[in-house]
Amino acid sequence: MIFGAIRWDFNPEIFSIANHDIRWFGLVIALALLTGYLIFKRYLRGAKLTPEMVDSLLVYFAIAAIVGARLGHRDPSRPVAI
């Protein structure tokens, strides 16, 4: 079986700055938020929304991404830790 040959043991940390680890997961979420923000801003140019309205939506998108990541990637038998 081919799945037994796949080893999934990579290092989740990209690098460390002053005792703070920068992880791949955080980088992917940051890039997804930035890409989504730029696409959303371009898409809504014709919808007569101000840039301030689009900027405030980015805060809600970031909160939703962090909460969704915490809820989606946990052990179901343990309570949610914040």
N, C-alpha and C positions, 0 to 999 in steps of 0.2 A: 504494500500500500504506500502510495507516494506521500501521504500526509505524515507518516511516521518519520520521513527523512527530512522534513522541514524543521529547522531549529529556530525558535523565536526567543532569542536571548540577547537582543541588542541593548545598548546602554540608552536609557530614556533621557539622559542629560546631554545637551549640546555642549555647553561650557558653563563655567562658574564665574560669577563676578562678586567679589566681597562676600563670600559665604552664602550667596543666593544662586541657586541652580536655575539655569534656563533650560527648560525641557522642550522636547519636540512637540508635545501636545499643546503647550502654551503658544508656541510659534505658529502652529497650524490654526488655532483659534484666532490669533491676532491677524494672520493673513486672510482668513475667511471673513472676518469683520471688515477689514480694510477693502477687500475686493467687493464685498456686498454693498458697502457704503458707496464706493465709486460707481458701481453699476446702478444702484438705486438713485443716486443723485443725477446721473445722466438720464435715466428712464423718466424721472419726474420733472424734467425741465419744462415740458409742455403742460404740466398739470397745475401750473400757477401756485406752486408751493415755494415758500421762502427758504433760503439756505438754513436759517435758524431752525425751521421745523424739521428739516432733514437731519440736522445735527443733533437735535434733541431725541430723534428716533434712534440714533446710534447708541445712546446711553441705554435705552430699553433693549435694544438688540444685544448689547454686551451683557447686561444682567441676565437676559434669557439664555444666552449661550453658556454662561457660567453655571447657572442653576440647572440647566438641562444636562450639562456635562457631569455635575455632581450627582444628579439623580440617576442618570443613565449608566454610570460607571461605578457601581457599588455592589457590595455583597447584600443580597436581599434579606439575609437573616440578621443583619445589623441595622441599627437605626441610622438615620442620616446625620452626619457630622458636619457642622458648619465651621 
